[in-house]
Amino acid sequence: MTAFYHVDPEAWLFRVPIGVIRAYVGMLPKLRARDSLLEVQRLGVGTGSFKKDDQKSIQRDWREAADLRSAGKSNRVVATPEQLGSMGIAMRRPKKT
């Protein structure tokens, strides 16, 4: 899972809530499939195996995906502690020292 989520192995064992791990594991097949399709595109474009129009279309898609101008603008919805609890993700407040 570290290949896709970039979390150190110790965190998976001791710090990541089990509900989050279950959600991540559930997404692995989709992530692997997406990665495989991207690799096929990379090879096809790199070797010239695709038609020129298809290569241009794929490269245009890559350029659009790489556009960082919208970085920082987010439409994320942050889950509440109640919503997280309903998904099996426990919330604890750290003890003040």
PyMOL commands that place a pseudoatom at each C-alpha (Angstrom):
pseudoatom trace, name=CA, resn=MET, resi=1, chain=A, elem=C, hetatm=0, pos=[0.000, 0.000, 0.000]
pseudoatom trace, name=CA, resn=THR, resi=2, chain=A, elem=C, hetatm=0, pos=[2.954, 2.310, 0.495]
pseudoatom trace, name=CA, resn=ALA, resi=3, chain=A, elem=C, hetatm=0, pos=[3.417, 2.485, -3.282]
pseudoatom trace, name=CA, resn=PHE, resi=4, chain=A, elem=C, hetatm=0, pos=[0.116, 4.322, -3.635]
pseudoatom trace, name=CA, resn=TYR, resi=5, chain=A, elem=C, hetatm=0, pos=[-0.377, 6.031, -0.279]
pseudoatom trace, name=CA, resn=HIS, resi=6, chain=A, elem=C, hetatm=0, pos=[3.208, 6.900, 0.743]
pseudoatom trace, name=CA, resn=VAL, resi=7, chain=A, elem=C, hetatm=0, pos=[2.770, 6.116, 4.423]
pseudoatom trace, name=CA, resn=ASP, resi=8, chain=A, elem=C, hetatm=0, pos=[5.641, 4.515, 6.279]
pseudoatom trace, name=CA, resn=PRO, resi=9, chain=A, elem=C, hetatm=0, pos=[5.126, 0.842, 7.252]
pseudoatom trace, name=CA, resn=GLU, resi=10, chain=A, elem=C, hetatm=0, pos=[5.219, 1.609, 10.963]
pseudoatom trace, name=CA, resn=ALA, resi=11, chain=A, elem=C, hetatm=0, pos=[2.286, 3.999, 10.564]
pseudoatom trace, name=CA, resn=TRP, resi=12, chain=A, elem=C, hetatm=0, pos=[0.196, 1.272, 8.897]
pseudoatom trace, name=CA, resn=LEU, resi=13, chain=A, elem=C, hetatm=0, pos=[0.754, -0.938, 11.920]
pseudoatom trace, name=CA, resn=PHE, resi=14, chain=A, elem=C, hetatm=0, pos=[0.413, 1.525, 14.771]
pseudoatom trace, name=CA, resn=ARG, resi=15, chain=A, elem=C, hetatm=0, pos=[-1.029, 4.902, 13.782]
pseudoatom trace, name=CA, resn=VAL, resi=16, chain=A, elem=C, hetatm=0, pos=[-3.479, 4.564, 10.891]
pseudoatom trace, name=CA, resn=PRO, resi=17, chain=A, elem=C, hetatm=0, pos=[-7.045, 3.748, 12.031]
pseudoatom trace, name=CA, resn=ILE, resi=18, chain=A, elem=C, hetatm=0, pos=[-8.395, 0.384, 10.845]
pseudoatom trace, name=CA, resn=GLY, resi=19, chain=A, elem=C, hetatm=0, pos=[-11.316, 2.077, 9.072]
pseudoatom trace, name=CA, resn=VAL, resi=20, chain=A, elem=C, hetatm=0, pos=[-8.882, 4.066, 6.939]
pseudoatom trace, name=CA, resn=ILE, resi=21, chain=A, elem=C, hetatm=0, pos=[-6.846, 0.954, 6.174]
pseudoatom trace, name=CA, resn=ARG, resi=22, chain=A, elem=C, hetatm=0, pos=[-9.998, -0.893, 5.064]
pseudoatom trace, name=CA, resn=ALA, resi=23, chain=A, elem=C, hetatm=0, pos=[-10.936, 1.989, 2.757]
pseudoatom trace, name=CA, resn=TYR, resi=24, chain=A, elem=C, hetatm=0, pos=[-7.418, 2.108, 1.306]
pseudoatom trace, name=CA, resn=VAL, resi=25, chain=A, elem=C, hetatm=0, pos=[-7.319, -1.654, 0.737]
pseudoatom trace, name=CA, resn=GLY, resi=26, chain=A, elem=C, hetatm=0, pos=[-10.678, -1.442, -1.001]
pseudoatom trace, name=CA, resn=MET, resi=27, chain=A, elem=C, hetatm=0, pos=[-9.272, 1.088, -3.462]
pseudoatom trace, name=CA, resn=LEU, resi=28, chain=A, elem=C, hetatm=0, pos=[-6.126, -0.895, -4.335]
pseudoatom trace, name=CA, resn=PRO, resi=29, chain=A, elem=C, hetatm=0, pos=[-7.621, -2.836, -7.291]
pseudoatom trace, name=CA, resn=LYS, resi=30, chain=A, elem=C, hetatm=0, pos=[-8.840, 0.391, -8.900]
pseudoatom trace, name=CA, resn=LEU, resi=31, chain=A, elem=C, hetatm=0, pos=[-5.498, 2.113, -8.304]
pseudoatom trace, name=CA, resn=ARG, resi=32, chain=A, elem=C, hetatm=0, pos=[-3.563, -0.819, -9.769]
pseudoatom trace, name=CA, resn=ALA, resi=33, chain=A, elem=C, hetatm=0, pos=[-5.839, -0.896, -12.829]
pseudoatom trace, name=CA, resn=ARG, resi=34, chain=A, elem=C, hetatm=0, pos=[-5.431, 2.845, -13.357]
pseudoatom trace, name=CA, resn=ASP, resi=35, chain=A, elem=C, hetatm=0, pos=[-1.663, 2.486, -13.018]
pseudoatom trace, name=CA, resn=SER, resi=36, chain=A, elem=C, hetatm=0, pos=[-1.619, -0.342, -15.582]
pseudoatom trace, name=CA, resn=LEU, resi=37, chain=A, elem=C, hetatm=0, pos=[-3.630, 1.675, -18.089]
pseudoatom trace, name=CA, resn=LEU, resi=38, chain=A, elem=C, hetatm=0, pos=[-1.324, 4.641, -17.655]
pseudoatom trace, name=CA, resn=GLU, resi=39, chain=A, elem=C, hetatm=0, pos=[1.689, 2.400, -18.251]
pseudoatom trace, name=CA, resn=VAL, resi=40, chain=A, elem=C, hetatm=0, pos=[0.122, 1.139, -21.493]
pseudoatom trace, name=CA, resn=GLN, resi=41, chain=A, elem=C, hetatm=0, pos=[-0.348, 4.751, -22.580]
pseudoatom trace, name=CA, resn=ARG, resi=42, chain=A, elem=C, hetatm=0, pos=[3.222, 5.647, -21.665]
pseudoatom trace, name=CA, resn=LEU, resi=43, chain=A, elem=C, hetatm=0, pos=[4.614, 2.736, -23.645]
pseudoatom trace, name=CA, resn=GLY, resi=44, chain=A, elem=C, hetatm=0, pos=[2.365, 3.411, -26.626]
pseudoatom trace, name=CA, resn=VAL, resi=45, chain=A, elem=C, hetatm=0, pos=[3.295, 7.078, -26.794]
pseudoatom trace, name=CA, resn=GLY, resi=46, chain=A, elem=C, hetatm=0, pos=[6.965, 6.407, -26.083]
pseudoatom trace, name=CA, resn=THR, resi=47, chain=A, elem=C, hetatm=0, pos=[7.339, 3.738, -28.749]
pseudoatom trace, name=CA, resn=GLY, resi=48, chain=A, elem=C, hetatm=0, pos=[5.157, 5.475, -31.332]
pseudoatom trace, name=CA, resn=SER, resi=49, chain=A, elem=C, hetatm=0, pos=[2.723, 2.548, -31.388]
pseudoatom trace, name=CA, resn=PHE, resi=50, chain=A, elem=C, hetatm=0, pos=[-0.359, 4.796, -31.344]
pseudoatom trace, name=CA, resn=LYS, resi=51, chain=A, elem=C, hetatm=0, pos=[-1.701, 6.847, -34.227]
pseudoatom trace, name=CA, resn=LYS, resi=52, chain=A, elem=C, hetatm=0, pos=[-0.383, 10.411, -34.213]
pseudoatom trace, name=CA, resn=ASP, resi=53, chain=A, elem=C, hetatm=0, pos=[-3.809, 11.863, -33.326]
pseudoatom trace, name=CA, resn=ASP, resi=54, chain=A, elem=C, hetatm=0, pos=[-4.146, 9.456, -30.395]
pseudoatom trace, name=CA, resn=GLN, resi=55, chain=A, elem=C, hetatm=0, pos=[-0.645, 10.324, -29.175]
pseudoatom trace, name=CA, resn=LYS, resi=56, chain=A, elem=C, hetatm=0, pos=[-1.452, 14.034, -29.313]
pseudoatom trace, name=CA, resn=SER, resi=57, chain=A, elem=C, hetatm=0, pos=[-4.725, 13.477, -27.463]
pseudoatom trace, name=CA, resn=ILE, resi=58, chain=A, elem=C, hetatm=0, pos=[-3.043, 11.474, -24.708]
pseudoatom trace, name=CA, resn=GLN, resi=59, chain=A, elem=C, hetatm=0, pos=[-0.275, 14.043, -24.345]
pseudoatom trace, name=CA, resn=ARG, resi=60, chain=A, elem=C, hetatm=0, pos=[-2.850, 16.851, -24.199]
pseudoatom trace, name=CA, resn=ASP, resi=61, chain=A, elem=C, hetatm=0, pos=[-4.638, 14.971, -21.397]
pseudoatom trace, name=CA, resn=TRP, resi=62, chain=A, elem=C, hetatm=0, pos=[-1.344, 14.616, -19.524]
pseudoatom trace, name=CA, resn=ARG, resi=63, chain=A, elem=C, hetatm=0, pos=[-0.588, 18.316, -19.903]
pseudoatom trace, name=CA, resn=GLU, resi=64, chain=A, elem=C, hetatm=0, pos=[-4.037, 19.250, -18.587]
pseudoatom trace, name=CA, resn=ALA, resi=65, chain=A, elem=C, hetatm=0, pos=[-3.659, 16.860, -15.645]
pseudoatom trace, name=CA, resn=ALA, resi=66, chain=A, elem=C, hetatm=0, pos=[-0.249, 18.345, -14.835]
pseudoatom trace, name=CA, resn=ASP, resi=67, chain=A, elem=C, hetatm=0, pos=[-1.588, 21.917, -14.759]
pseudoatom trace, name=CA, resn=LEU, resi=68, chain=A, elem=C, hetatm=0, pos=[-0.813, 23.192, -11.293]
pseudoatom trace, name=CA, resn=ARG, resi=69, chain=A, elem=C, hetatm=0, pos=[-2.553, 26.559, -11.630]
pseudoatom trace, name=CA, resn=SER, resi=70, chain=A, elem=C, hetatm=0, pos=[-5.534, 25.249, -9.699]
pseudoatom trace, name=CA, resn=ALA, resi=71, chain=A, elem=C, hetatm=0, pos=[-3.329, 23.976, -6.847]
pseudoatom trace, name=CA, resn=GLY, resi=72, chain=A, elem=C, hetatm=0, pos=[-4.569, 25.200, -3.520]
pseudoatom trace, name=CA, resn=LYS, resi=73, chain=A, elem=C, hetatm=0, pos=[-8.131, 25.613, -4.745]
pseudoatom trace, name=CA, resn=SER, resi=74, chain=A, elem=C, hetatm=0, pos=[-10.022, 22.765, -3.216]
pseudoatom trace, name=CA, resn=ASN, resi=75, chain=A, elem=C, hetatm=0, pos=[-13.636, 21.691, -3.134]
pseudoatom trace, name=CA, resn=ARG, resi=76, chain=A, elem=C, hetatm=0, pos=[-12.903, 19.155, -0.419]
pseudoatom trace, name=CA, resn=VAL, resi=77, chain=A, elem=C, hetatm=0, pos=[-15.520, 18.383, 2.150]
pseudoatom trace, name=CA, resn=VAL, resi=78, chain=A, elem=C, hetatm=0, pos=[-14.036, 17.686, 5.562]
pseudoatom trace, name=CA, resn=ALA, resi=79, chain=A, elem=C, hetatm=0, pos=[-15.711, 14.859, 7.481]
pseudoatom trace, name=CA, resn=THR, resi=80, chain=A, elem=C, hetatm=0, pos=[-17.022, 15.553, 10.953]
pseudoatom trace, name=CA, resn=PRO, resi=81, chain=A, elem=C, hetatm=0, pos=[-16.044, 13.348, 13.918]
pseudoatom trace, name=CA, resn=GLU, resi=82, chain=A, elem=C, hetatm=0, pos=[-19.579, 11.894, 13.814]
pseudoatom trace, name=CA, resn=GLN, resi=83, chain=A, elem=C, hetatm=0, pos=[-19.251, 10.936, 10.157]
pseudoatom trace, name=CA, resn=LEU, resi=84, chain=A, elem=C, hetatm=0, pos=[-15.858, 9.366, 10.788]
pseudoatom trace, name=CA, resn=GLY, resi=85, chain=A, elem=C, hetatm=0, pos=[-17.284, 7.425, 13.733]
pseudoatom trace, name=CA, resn=SER, resi=86, chain=A, elem=C, hetatm=0, pos=[-20.060, 6.024, 11.546]
pseudoatom trace, name=CA, resn=MET, resi=87, chain=A, elem=C, hetatm=0, pos=[-17.329, 4.662, 9.231]
pseudoatom trace, name=CA, resn=GLY, resi=88, chain=A, elem=C, hetatm=0, pos=[-15.509, 2.940, 12.081]
pseudoatom trace, name=CA, resn=ILE, resi=89, chain=A, elem=C, hetatm=0, pos=[-12.817, 5.582, 12.406]
pseudoatom trace, name=CA, resn=ALA, resi=90, chain=A, elem=C, hetatm=0, pos=[-12.352, 6.500, 16.046]
pseudoatom trace, name=CA, resn=MET, resi=91, chain=A, elem=C, hetatm=0, pos=[-11.304, 9.979, 17.067]
pseudoatom trace, name=CA, resn=ARG, resi=92, chain=A, elem=C, hetatm=0, pos=[-9.303, 10.682, 20.217]
pseudoatom trace, name=CA, resn=ARG, resi=93, chain=A, elem=C, hetatm=0, pos=[-8.100, 13.969, 21.541]
pseudoatom trace, name=CA, resn=PRO, resi=94, chain=A, elem=C, hetatm=0, pos=[-4.459, 13.871, 22.637]
pseudoatom trace, name=CA, resn=LYS, resi=95, chain=A, elem=C, hetatm=0, pos=[-3.848, 14.322, 26.331]
pseudoatom trace, name=CA, resn=LYS, resi=96, chain=A, elem=C, hetatm=0, pos=[-2.502, 17.710, 27.255]
pseudoatom trace, name=CA, resn=THR, resi=97, chain=A, elem=C, hetatm=0, pos=[0.907, 17.578, 28.867]
for i in range(1, 97): cmd.bond("trace and resi %d" % i, "trace and resi %d" % (i + 1))
show_as sticks, trace
zoom trace
